[in-house]
Amino acid sequence: MDIAYVGLLLVSIVAGNFVHRIKEVRHRRVYCTALGAFLVLIVSGRHAVHPCVVSVVNAFIVTTFSMKYRAKASFVFCFGYLVFFKYLKLWSTNPPPGITNLVQMMLTLRMAGLAMEQQIIHEQHQEKDTDQQAYEEGNMKPGFWDVIDYAFCYIGVLVGPYYRYRTYRDFLNAPYLDTVDRKGMCLNRVKMVPIYALLWLLFVQIFPPDYFGTAEFYKHGLLYKLLYLTPMFIIFRLRIYIGFVLGECVCIMAGLGIYPAESKALPGVGPTNIDALLNVWQGKNSDWEKQEFDYETVHNIDEAQAELSSTMRMGIRSWNRTVQYWLAVYFYKRLPLPKPLRAMLTMTLSAVWHGLEPGYFLCLVTSTAYIVGEEQVEAVVERQRSLVGRLGGRLLLWFCKMQSFTYMLAAFLLLDAGRTWEYYRSVYFLGHVYVAVLLLWRFIVPLHRMPSAKLKQ
């Protein structure tokens, strides 16, 4: 399945070379929708009915429901249907293919996110006729078929990244995309993928993932059972890197999410300096050929930060960054609850989005607890006066982060409650004991952070 999946992503990258040869926006939209629907049909077969149901019902909600109920209705339907889909995946005699699961996951975010995006625009509307407001609100009331086009646009349909309807709208209408060296940007981004692929093949051959959790595996000692997870985590990361980077390249080749660098785009968000964007859009800031552009809006994974950041909080933020944006803006920040409870509910929603297996909940909820406890260690490191002390502390934080990620990955890989319990029992729940000690320390000893100005100095 992995080979076919990568093959379809490569086809999608090549298809982006033809998008801007189509001059009519309407024809370009049809091309993207038709190709996306074709890809969904190829990977899903008769199970393509599930994406169709979600997109059609959500198009009805977005175009008919009042703004008061639209976002809530869309969220409940999209995630309710996703739970039903995950149930079929677990218990049906003819479960949907794994790639269809990815399609359904990304579609859920797109459709629920569209209604939420409209809700936020409605809440922030002011009775002022400014260029910035015109940009934010322009063409943000899509019709029924506009929603269908957005749902089935081939860009990101297989692996992501998530992008807003505003980003999709800009992709269809931005006048400067023909002048951007999209091929050069794509080649620069994809250059590490062959290395990731070779390393993945090497580790899979030396450390077979299927061996993890077998009866033969449990015959080994404690240290072996703990250390074997390290190559498992490397294999997991390399696989994710390959998929996410290729997903970014699909966007780059098509031109989706490419904005002027001076517009200060962020992952998932898009441009944050709208005035700078409009100046370039309208040709006020010199020729487009002389402008610097980036793909930060769809920059979904920062491999360097994922590997080198010293805390789990920063490590998680570097993974699937556009989905992190969705969870933060459309769920976490809108919950009228205390921060710890909001964080726990957000991780629970993330677990449901991944699947209904207990391993997802155990992994993601444990990571939330670790982040809370980790703050205490980080505060101690920040207070070190010597450079050696701070560097040593950061190195210790990094080591603990990587080992904790590795330990929690066991639940993510085994998924089944019985198999997960068997593994953690065999290693005496050492990782959970460590998290419990951190939390105990966090709640007994007050958290004293160095003032931000002094920390910067």
C-alpha positions in Angstrom: 0.0 0.0 0.0 2.9 2.4 0.8 4.3 2.1 -2.7 0.9 2.8 -4.3 0.3 5.7 -1.9 3.7 7.3 -2.8 2.9 6.7 -6.5 -0.4 8.6 -6.2 1.3 11.5 -4.4 4.0 11.7 -7.2 1.2 11.7 -9.8 -0.4 14.6 -7.8 2.9 16.5 -7.8 3.2 16.2 -11.6 -0.4 17.2 -12.1 0.3 20.6 -10.4 2.5 21.4 -13.4 -0.6 21.8 -15.5 -2.9 23.7 -13.1 -1.8 27.2 -14.2 -1.7 26.4 -17.8 -5.5 26.5 -17.5 -6.3 30.2 -17.6 -10.0 30.2 -16.7 -10.6 30.0 -13.0 -13.7 28.0 -13.5 -11.9 25.4 -15.7 -9.0 25.3 -13.2 -11.5 24.5 -10.4 -13.1 21.7 -12.4 -9.7 20.2 -13.2 -8.7 20.1 -9.5 -12.1 18.7 -8.4 -12.2 16.0 -11.1 -8.7 14.9 -10.4 -9.4 14.8 -6.7 -12.6 12.8 -7.1 -10.7 10.4 -9.4 -8.0 9.8 -6.8 -10.6 9.2 -4.1 -12.4 6.7 -6.3 -9.2 4.9 -7.1 -8.1 4.4 -3.5 -11.6 3.9 -2.1 -13.7 2.0 -4.6 -17.3 1.7 -3.3 -16.2 3.2 0.0 -15.9 6.6 -1.8 -19.5 6.9 -0.7 -18.3 8.1 2.7 -16.4 11.2 1.5 -19.4 11.9 -0.8 -21.9 11.8 2.1 -19.8 14.1 4.3 -19.2 16.7 1.5 -22.8 16.8 0.3 -24.4 17.0 3.8 -21.9 19.7 4.8 -22.5 21.6 1.6 -26.2 21.6 2.6 -25.4 22.8 6.2 -23.0 25.6 5.0 -25.5 26.9 2.4 -28.8 26.6 4.4 -28.1 26.8 8.1 -28.1 30.2 9.9 -24.8 31.4 11.2 -25.9 30.8 14.8 -26.0 27.0 14.3 -23.9 26.4 11.2 -20.5 25.8 12.8 -21.9 23.6 15.6 -24.0 21.5 13.2 -21.1 21.0 10.9 -18.7 20.0 13.7 -21.2 17.5 15.2 -22.1 16.0 11.9 -18.5 15.8 10.6 -17.0 14.2 13.7 -20.1 12.1 14.3 -19.8 10.6 10.9 -16.0 10.2 11.4 -16.7 8.1 14.5 -19.2 6.0 12.5 -16.5 5.6 9.8 -13.9 4.6 12.4 -16.4 2.1 13.8 -16.8 0.5 10.4 -13.0 0.4 10.0 -12.8 -1.6 13.2 -15.8 -3.9 13.1 -17.1 -4.2 9.5 -16.5 -7.4 7.6 -15.5 -5.2 4.7 -13.7 -2.3 6.2 -12.7 0.8 4.2 -9.1 0.8 3.0 -6.4 2.6 5.0 -5.9 5.4 2.5 -9.7 6.1 2.5 -9.3 6.6 6.3 -6.7 9.3 5.6 -9.1 10.9 3.0 -11.9 10.9 5.5 -9.7 12.4 8.2 -8.6 15.3 6.1 -12.1 15.9 4.7 -13.5 16.1 8.2 -11.2 19.0 9.0 -11.9 20.8 5.7 -15.6 20.6 6.1 -15.9 21.4 9.8 -13.2 24.0 9.4 -15.1 25.8 6.6 -18.1 26.4 8.8 -15.9 27.5 11.7 -14.0 29.8 9.4 -17.2 31.5 8.4 -18.3 31.8 12.0 -15.0 33.6 12.9 -15.4 36.0 10.0 -18.9 36.7 11.1 -17.8 37.4 14.7 -15.0 39.7 13.6 -17.0 41.6 11.1 -16.9 45.4 11.4 -18.9 48.0 9.6 -15.8 49.4 7.9 -15.1 49.3 4.2 -11.3 48.5 4.2 -9.2 46.6 1.8 -8.2 44.1 4.5 -11.8 43.4 5.4 -12.7 43.1 1.7 -9.9 40.5 1.4 -10.9 38.6 4.5 -14.6 38.4 3.6 -14.5 38.3 -0.2 -16.0 35.2 -1.8 -16.2 33.6 1.6 -19.9 32.6 1.2 -19.5 29.6 -1.1 -22.4 28.0 -2.9 -23.2 24.3 -2.8 -20.9 23.3 -5.7 -18.1 25.6 -4.3 -18.1 23.5 -1.1 -18.0 20.3 -3.2 -15.1 21.6 -5.2 -13.2 22.5 -2.0 -13.9 19.1 -0.5 -12.6 17.1 -3.5 -9.7 19.4 -4.6 -6.9 16.9 -5.3 -4.4 19.1 -3.4 -4.1 17.5 0.1 -6.9 15.1 -0.4 -4.7 12.0 0.3 -2.4 13.2 3.1 -2.9 16.9 3.8 -1.9 19.4 4.7 -5.0 21.1 5.9 -5.7 24.4 4.3 -8.5 27.0 4.9 -11.1 27.9 2.3 -9.5 31.3 2.1 -6.2 29.6 1.0 -8.1 27.6 -1.6 -9.8 30.8 -2.8 -6.4 32.6 -3.1 -4.9 29.7 -5.0 -7.6 30.0 -7.7 -7.3 33.7 -8.0 -3.8 34.8 -7.1 -2.4 36.7 -10.2 1.3 36.1 -9.4 1.6 32.3 -9.3 2.7 32.0 -12.9 5.8 34.0 -12.1 6.8 31.9 -9.0 9.5 29.3 -9.5 7.3 26.5 -8.2 9.4 23.7 -9.7 12.5 25.0 -8.0 10.7 25.3 -4.6 9.4 21.8 -5.0 12.8 20.3 -5.9 14.4 22.1 -3.0 11.7 20.7 -0.6 11.7 17.1 -1.9 15.5 16.6 -2.0 15.6 14.9 1.4 12.9 12.4 0.6 15.2 9.9 -1.2 17.4 9.9 1.9 14.4 9.4 4.2 13.2 6.5 1.9 16.6 4.8 1.9 16.9 5.1 5.7 13.4 3.7 6.1 14.2 0.7 3.9 17.4 0.1 5.9 15.7 0.2 9.3 12.7 -1.9 8.2 15.1 -4.6 7.1 17.2 -4.6 10.2 14.3 -4.0 12.7 11.1 -5.5 11.3 8.1 -3.6 12.8 6.0 -6.8 12.8 8.4 -8.3 15.3 7.4 -5.8 17.9 4.8 -7.2 20.3 5.2 -10.9 19.3 5.7 -13.8 21.7 9.3 -14.0 20.6 9.8 -10.3 21.4 8.7 -10.8 25.0 11.3 -13.5 25.6 14.0 -10.7 25.7 15.0 -8.7 28.8 13.8 -5.3 30.0 16.5 -3.3 28.3 16.0 -4.9 24.9 12.2 -4.3 25.1 12.8 -0.7 25.9 15.5 0.0 23.3 13.7 -1.8 20.5 11.2 1.0 20.4 14.0 3.5 19.4 14.3 2.1 15.8 10.5 1.7 15.7 10.2 5.4 16.4 12.8 6.2 13.7 10.8 4.1 11.2 7.6 5.9 12.2 9.2 9.3 11.9 10.7 8.6 8.5 7.4 7.3 7.1 5.6 10.4 8.3 8.4 12.7 6.9 8.1 11.1 3.5 4.3 11.4 3.3 4.1 15.0 4.7 6.9 16.3 2.5 5.3 14.9 -0.6 2.0 16.3 0.5 3.7 19.8 0.8 5.2 19.3 -2.7 1.7 18.7 -4.2 0.7 22.1 -2.8 3.9 23.8 -4.0 3.7 22.5 -7.6 0.1 23.6 -7.9 0.8 27.0 -6.2 -1.6 26.5 -3.3 -0.3 28.2 -0.1 2.4 30.2 -1.9 2.4 33.8 -0.7 4.9 36.7 -0.6 7.4 36.2 2.2 6.7 39.8 3.4 3.0 38.7 4.1 4.4 36.6 7.0 2.4 33.5 6.4 2.0 30.8 9.1 1.2 27.1 8.8 -2.5 26.7 8.3 -3.2 30.3 9.0 -1.9 31.9 5.8 -0.8 35.5 5.5 -0.8 37.5 8.7 0.3 40.8 7.1 -2.7 41.4 4.8 -1.5 44.9 3.7 1.8 43.5 2.5 0.0 40.7 0.6 -2.4 43.2 -1.1 0.5 45.4 -2.1 2.1 42.5 -3.9 -1.3 41.2 -5.2 -2.1 44.6 -6.8 1.4 45.0 -8.2 2.4 47.9 -6.0 5.6 46.4 -4.6 7.7 46.2 -7.8 7.6 43.3 -10.3 6.4 39.9 -9.2 9.5 38.3 -10.6 11.6 40.2 -8.0 9.4 39.2 -5.1 10.4 36.5 -2.6 7.7 33.9 -2.0 7.4 31.0 0.4 5.1 28.0 1.1 4.9 28.5 4.9 1.1 28.2 4.8 1.4 24.5 3.8 4.7 23.8 5.6 3.3 20.9 7.5 6.3 19.4 9.2 9.6 20.9 10.4 11.9 17.9 10.5 14.8 19.8 12.1 12.7 21.1 15.0 11.0 17.7 15.4 14.4 16.1 15.9 16.3 18.8 17.8 13.8 20.7 19.9 14.4 20.0 23.6 10.8 19.8 24.8 7.8 17.6 23.9 5.7 20.7 23.5 7.9 22.1 20.7 8.3 18.6 19.3 4.5 18.2 18.9 4.2 21.7 17.5 6.5 20.8 14.7 4.4 17.8 13.6 1.4 18.1 11.4 1.4 21.9 11.9 -1.6 22.7 9.9 -3.7 20.2 11.9 -2.2 21.7 15.1 -3.6 25.1 13.8 -7.0 23.6 13.3 -7.2 22.1 16.7 -5.9 25.2 18.4 -8.1 27.8 16.7 -11.3 25.9 15.9 -11.5 23.8 19.1 -9.0 24.6 22.0 -9.4 28.4 22.0 -13.2 28.2 21.7 -13.7 26.1 24.8 -14.9 28.2 27.8 -12.9 26.0 30.2 -9.7 26.1 32.2 -6.5 25.5 30.2 -5.6 22.0 31.6 -9.1 20.8 30.8 -9.1 22.4 27.3 -5.7 20.7 26.6 -7.1 17.3 27.7 -10.2 17.7 25.6 -8.2 18.8 22.6 -5.9 15.8 22.9 -9.0 13.6 23.2 -10.5 15.1 20.0 -7.2 14.4 18.3 -7.3 10.8 19.5 -10.8 10.4 18.1 -9.7 12.0 14.8 -6.9 9.4 14.6 -9.1 6.4 15.6 -11.2 4.7 18.2 -8.5 2.3 19.3 -7.5 2.7 23.0 -3.9 3.1 22.0 -4.5 6.5 20.4 -6.2 7.9 23.6 -3.5 6.5 25.9 -0.6 7.9 23.8 -2.0 11.4 23.2 -3.5 11.9 26.7 -0.2 10.7 28.3 1.7 13.2 26.2 -0.5 16.0 27.6 0.3 14.9 31.1 4.0 14.8 30.2 4.0 18.3 28.8 2.5 19.6 32.1 5.2 17.9 34.1 7.9 18.8 31.7 7.4 22.5 32.4 8.9 22.1 35.9 12.1 20.6 34.5 12.3 23.3 31.9 11.9 26.0 34.5 14.8 24.5 36.5 17.0 24.5 33.3 16.1 28.2 32.6 17.3 29.2 36.0 20.8 27.8 35.5 23.3 30.6 35.6 26.2 28.9 33.7 26.1 28.2 30.0 27.3 24.7 30.6 24.5 24.2 33.0 21.9 25.4 30.6 23.3 23.4 27.7 23.5 20.3 29.8 20.0 20.8 31.0 18.7 21.2 27.5 20.5 18.1 26.4 18.9 16.2 29.3 15.5 17.6 28.3 16.0 16.5 24.7 17.0 13.0 25.8 14.0 12.7 28.1 11.7 14.0 25.3 12.9 11.5 22.8 12.7 8.6 25.2 9.2 9.6 26.3 8.0 9.9 22.7 9.5 6.5 22.0 7.8 5.0 25.1 4.4 6.5 24.2 4.7 5.3 20.6 4.1 1.7 21.9 0.5 2.5 22.4 0.2 4.2 19.0 1.7 1.1 17.3 -0.1 -1.6 19.2 -3.4 0.2 19.6 -5.3 -2.8 21.1 -5.8 -2.3 24.8 -4.7 -5.9 25.7 -1.5 -5.7 23.6 -0.7 -2.3 24.9 -1.2 -3.4 28.5 1.0 -6.4 27.9 3.9 -4.3 26.7 3.7 -1.7 29.4 3.4 -4.3 32.1 6.5 -6.1 30.7 8.5 -2.9 31.1 7.0 -2.2 34.6 5.2 1.0 33.4 8.5 2.8 33.7 7.4 5.7 31.4 4.2 6.2 33.3 6.0 6.2 36.6 8.4 8.9 35.2 5.4 11.0 34.1 3.7 10.6 37.5 6.9 11.8 39.2 7.0 14.8 37.0 3.4 15.7 37.7 3.9 15.2 41.4 6.9 17.5 41.3 4.9 20.0 39.2 2.0 20.2 41.7 4.0 20.1 44.9 6.7 22.6 44.0 5.6 26.0 42.7 6.6 26.7 39.1 9.1 29.6 39.0 9.9 30.7 35.5 12.6 33.3 34.7 11.1 36.6 33.4 10.9 36.5 29.6 13.1 39.6 29.2 15.9 38.1 31.4 15.6 34.8 29.6 16.0 36.5 26.2 19.1 38.3 27.5 
